[in-house]
Amino acid sequence: MALSRRGTGVRTTTHAFWSQVHPVFMLPPLAASLFGAILARDVAPSLAAIHVVAMFAAVYTAHVKDGYVDFHVRGEDDDHPLTERGCQVGLALSTTVFAACVVFLGVAVDLVAVALTVPTWLIAYHHAPQLDTNPLTATTGYPLGISLSLLGGFYVQAEAFAAVPIGFAVVFLVLLSGVKVIDDAQDYDYDRSIQKRTVAVAVGPTRAYDVAYGLMATALLAVVAFAVARVFPPSSALAALAFAAVAAVARRAEPDLATMLLIRGSYVFLAILVAAVWFEPLVGTG
């Protein structure tokens, strides 16, 4: 049975599976994992690599499952490169890779590392059609996955929790939840027509924007407050300023452009935080 809807053959099938790698949405969880490792300071490359692969497998699972549901189940999408069988094989492969990584982390680290890692796959697999129909879970699923990626990346290195990585995880959860509200607003008309309850559908586009930018402002103010208190490196306040500048431009843009700007702004935000931690080591993160 064909795995690709474009035809048969190794090259065509490989291209179909590779099409489910979406760098814009995959890079943040992978970068968050590495950021968590950097916060631990003493990085074991093998553990960092295994955790990153686990996060890749989790996000790949989300993309394949989401495409399967939207095209083969709901009929929302006009096209999809994988057949139903192809989606099932893709899910089986990504889940197998994820499970192997989890077993490795359980042996090399401990069960706490497993407990921090497994929920990322659960969120990914259940995003569609379960979590994406509720305003709260549709908004926080992806950001929560990134926060868990950061915490997991830290824990597999330090084998402990600390206030600083937890603080960064909360900041990312709130900030990216705001971005996700804007992202969902792109599909307001369609989501409303099928009674898919995103924040924009639940409260209306105008209030959704207020909620989104309120969340982002809260996260940025938290970064500045932590920087002033020297919980975060003082230069991490620059990350808040940089993202605030991007958000100010995005506030006047249409949802699709605003989403693009905010996602790329989150890359800048993370990059500045990484630089801040790298050049100004934190005390007491171990």
C-alpha positions as CSV (number, residue, x, y, z in Angstrom):
1,M,0.0,0.0,0.0
2,A,1.4,3.4,-1.0
3,L,2.6,5.7,1.8
4,S,2.7,8.9,-0.3
5,R,-0.3,10.4,-2.2
6,R,2.2,11.7,-4.8
7,G,3.2,8.2,-6.0
8,T,5.5,5.4,-5.1
9,G,9.3,4.9,-4.9
10,V,11.8,5.6,-2.2
11,R,12.5,9.3,-3.2
12,T,8.8,10.2,-3.4
13,T,8.0,8.4,-0.1
14,T,11.0,10.0,1.7
15,H,9.9,13.4,0.4
16,A,6.4,12.9,1.8
17,F,7.7,12.0,5.2
18,W,10.2,14.9,5.2
19,S,7.4,17.3,4.3
20,Q,6.1,16.9,7.9
21,V,9.2,18.6,9.2
22,H,8.2,22.2,9.7
23,P,11.3,24.1,10.9
24,V,9.4,27.2,12.0
25,F,7.4,25.2,14.6
26,M,10.1,22.6,15.3
27,L,13.0,24.8,16.1
28,P,11.6,26.4,19.3
29,P,11.2,23.1,21.2
30,L,14.6,21.9,20.2
31,A,16.2,25.2,21.1
32,A,14.4,25.2,24.4
33,S,15.9,21.8,25.2
34,L,19.4,23.1,24.5
35,F,18.7,26.2,26.4
36,G,17.8,24.1,29.4
37,A,21.0,22.2,29.1
38,I,23.0,25.5,28.9
39,L,21.3,26.6,32.1
40,A,22.8,23.5,33.8
41,R,26.2,24.8,32.7
42,D,28.0,21.3,32.8
43,V,26.6,19.8,29.6
44,A,26.8,16.1,28.7
45,P,26.5,16.2,24.9
46,S,25.1,12.7,24.6
47,L,22.3,13.4,27.1
48,A,21.6,16.7,25.4
49,A,21.4,15.0,22.0
50,I,19.1,12.3,23.1
51,H,16.7,14.8,24.7
52,V,16.7,16.9,21.6
53,V,15.9,13.9,19.4
54,A,13.1,13.0,21.8
55,M,11.7,16.6,21.4
56,F,12.0,16.3,17.6
57,A,10.1,13.0,17.6
58,A,7.4,14.5,19.8
59,V,6.9,17.5,17.5
60,Y,7.0,15.3,14.4
61,T,4.3,13.2,15.9
62,A,2.2,16.3,16.4
63,H,2.6,17.4,12.8
64,V,1.8,14.0,11.3
65,K,-1.2,13.5,13.6
66,D,-2.5,17.0,12.9
67,G,-2.2,16.6,9.2
68,Y,-3.9,13.2,9.4
69,V,-6.8,14.6,11.3
70,D,-7.2,17.8,9.3
71,F,-7.1,16.0,5.9
72,H,-8.2,12.4,6.3
73,V,-10.6,12.8,9.2
74,R,-12.0,16.3,9.3
75,G,-11.5,17.1,5.6
76,E,-10.3,20.6,6.5
77,D,-7.2,20.7,4.4
78,D,-7.2,20.6,0.6
79,D,-4.2,18.3,0.3
80,H,-1.8,16.2,2.3
81,P,1.3,14.3,1.1
82,L,0.8,11.2,3.1
83,T,-1.9,8.5,2.7
84,E,-3.7,7.3,5.8
85,R,-1.3,4.3,5.9
86,G,1.6,6.7,5.5
87,C,0.4,8.8,8.5
88,Q,0.1,5.6,10.5
89,V,3.6,4.6,9.6
90,G,5.0,8.0,10.3
91,L,3.3,8.0,13.8
92,A,4.7,4.5,14.5
93,L,8.2,5.6,13.5
94,S,8.3,8.8,15.5
95,T,6.7,7.1,18.5
96,T,9.3,4.4,18.4
97,V,12.2,6.9,18.3
98,F,10.6,8.8,21.1
99,A,10.1,5.7,23.2
100,A,13.8,4.7,22.6
101,C,14.9,8.1,23.8
102,V,12.7,7.9,26.9
103,V,14.1,4.4,27.8
104,F,17.7,5.8,27.4
105,L,16.9,8.8,29.6
106,G,15.3,6.5,32.2
107,V,18.5,4.4,32.4
108,A,21.1,7.1,32.0
109,V,19.3,9.7,34.3
110,D,16.2,8.6,36.3
111,L,12.4,8.3,36.2
112,V,12.0,12.1,36.8
113,A,13.6,12.7,33.5
114,V,11.1,10.3,32.0
115,A,8.2,12.0,33.8
116,L,9.3,15.4,32.3
117,T,9.7,14.0,28.8
118,V,6.7,11.7,28.2
119,P,4.1,14.5,28.5
120,T,5.5,16.2,25.5
121,W,4.5,13.3,23.3
122,L,1.1,13.0,25.0
123,I,0.5,16.7,24.2
124,A,1.7,16.2,20.6
125,Y,-0.4,13.1,19.9
126,H,-3.6,14.4,21.5
127,H,-3.3,18.0,20.1
128,A,-5.8,16.9,17.3
129,P,-8.6,16.2,17.6
130,Q,-8.8,16.4,21.4
131,L,-6.8,19.4,22.7
132,D,-7.3,21.8,19.8
133,T,-11.1,22.1,20.4
134,N,-10.9,23.7,23.8
135,P,-9.7,27.4,24.2
136,L,-7.4,26.6,27.1
137,T,-5.7,23.5,25.8
138,A,-5.7,24.7,22.2
139,T,-3.7,27.8,23.3
140,T,-1.4,26.3,25.9
141,G,-0.5,22.9,24.3
142,Y,2.4,24.0,22.2
143,P,3.8,26.5,24.7
144,L,3.5,23.9,27.5
145,G,5.5,21.4,25.4
146,I,8.2,24.0,24.9
147,S,8.3,24.7,28.7
148,L,8.6,21.0,29.4
149,S,11.3,20.8,26.8
150,L,13.3,23.5,28.6
151,L,12.8,21.9,32.1
152,G,13.6,18.4,30.7
153,G,16.7,19.7,29.0
154,F,17.9,21.2,32.3
155,Y,17.0,18.2,34.4
156,V,18.7,15.5,32.3
157,Q,21.9,17.5,32.9
158,A,21.5,18.6,36.5
159,E,19.3,15.8,37.8
160,A,17.7,18.5,40.0
161,F,15.2,21.4,39.7
162,A,16.0,25.0,40.2
163,A,14.2,28.3,40.4
164,V,15.8,29.8,37.3
165,P,14.9,27.2,34.7
166,I,11.4,27.0,36.2
167,G,11.1,30.8,35.9
168,F,12.2,30.7,32.3
169,A,9.7,27.8,31.6
170,V,6.8,29.9,33.1
171,V,7.9,32.9,31.0
172,F,7.9,30.9,27.8
173,L,4.5,29.3,28.7
174,V,2.9,32.7,29.1
175,L,4.6,34.5,26.2
176,L,4.0,31.7,23.7
177,S,0.4,31.3,24.8
178,G,-0.1,34.9,23.7
179,V,1.5,34.2,20.4
180,K,-0.6,31.1,19.9
181,V,-3.8,33.1,20.5
182,I,-2.7,35.4,17.6
183,D,-1.9,32.3,15.5
184,D,-5.3,30.8,16.0
185,A,-7.0,34.1,15.1
186,Q,-5.9,33.6,11.5
187,D,-8.5,30.8,11.2
188,Y,-11.3,32.7,13.1
189,D,-13.9,32.5,10.4
190,Y,-13.3,28.8,9.6
191,D,-13.0,27.7,13.2
192,R,-16.2,29.5,14.0
193,S,-18.0,27.8,11.1
194,I,-17.0,24.3,12.5
195,Q,-17.5,25.3,16.1
196,K,-13.9,24.9,17.0
197,R,-13.5,26.9,20.2
198,T,-10.2,28.8,20.1
199,V,-9.8,31.9,22.2
200,A,-10.7,34.0,19.2
201,V,-14.0,32.1,18.7
202,A,-14.7,32.1,22.4
203,V,-14.3,35.8,23.1
204,G,-14.1,37.4,19.6
205,P,-11.1,38.6,17.6
206,T,-10.8,42.0,19.3
207,R,-10.8,40.6,22.8
208,A,-8.5,37.8,21.7
209,Y,-5.9,40.3,20.7
210,D,-6.2,42.0,24.1
211,V,-5.8,38.6,25.8
212,A,-2.8,37.8,23.6
213,Y,-0.9,41.0,24.1
214,G,-1.8,41.0,27.8
215,L,-0.2,37.6,28.1
216,M,2.9,38.7,26.2
217,A,3.2,41.9,28.2
218,T,3.0,39.9,31.5
219,A,5.7,37.6,30.4
220,L,8.0,40.4,29.4
221,L,7.4,42.3,32.6
222,A,8.3,39.1,34.5
223,V,11.6,38.9,32.7
224,V,12.4,42.5,33.5
225,A,11.4,41.9,37.2
226,F,13.6,38.8,37.4
227,A,16.5,40.7,35.8
228,V,16.2,43.6,38.2
229,A,16.1,41.1,41.1
230,R,19.1,39.4,39.5
231,V,17.4,36.1,39.4
232,F,17.9,36.2,35.7
233,P,21.1,37.9,34.3
234,P,20.5,41.7,34.0
235,S,21.1,41.6,30.3
236,S,18.1,39.3,29.8
237,A,16.0,42.5,30.0
238,L,17.3,43.2,26.5
239,A,15.4,40.1,25.3
240,A,12.2,41.6,26.7
241,L,12.9,44.9,25.0
242,A,13.6,43.2,21.7
243,F,10.5,41.2,21.7
244,A,8.4,44.2,22.8
245,A,9.6,46.0,19.7
246,V,8.5,43.2,17.5
247,A,5.2,42.9,19.3
248,A,4.6,46.7,18.8
249,V,4.9,46.2,15.0
250,A,2.9,43.0,15.0
251,R,0.1,44.7,17.0
252,R,-0.8,46.7,13.8
253,A,-0.5,43.8,11.4
254,E,-3.0,41.2,10.2
255,P,-3.1,37.9,12.1
256,D,-1.0,36.0,9.5
257,L,1.8,38.6,9.4
258,A,1.6,39.2,13.1
259,T,2.1,35.5,13.7
260,M,5.1,35.4,11.4
261,L,6.6,38.4,13.2
262,L,6.0,37.1,16.7
263,I,7.3,33.6,16.0
264,R,10.5,35.1,14.6
265,G,10.6,37.6,17.5
266,S,10.5,34.6,19.9
267,Y,13.6,33.3,18.2
268,V,15.4,36.6,18.9
269,F,14.0,36.5,22.4
270,L,15.5,33.1,23.0
271,A,18.8,33.9,21.3
272,I,19.3,36.9,23.6
273,L,18.4,34.9,26.7
274,V,20.9,32.2,25.7
275,A,23.6,34.9,25.2
276,A,22.7,36.5,28.5
277,V,23.1,33.2,30.4
278,W,26.2,32.1,28.4
279,F,28.1,35.3,29.1
280,E,26.7,36.0,32.6
281,P,26.6,32.5,34.3
282,L,23.8,32.1,36.8
283,V,24.5,31.3,40.4
284,G,22.7,28.4,42.1
285,T,21.1,26.8,39.0
286,G,22.5,23.4,39.8
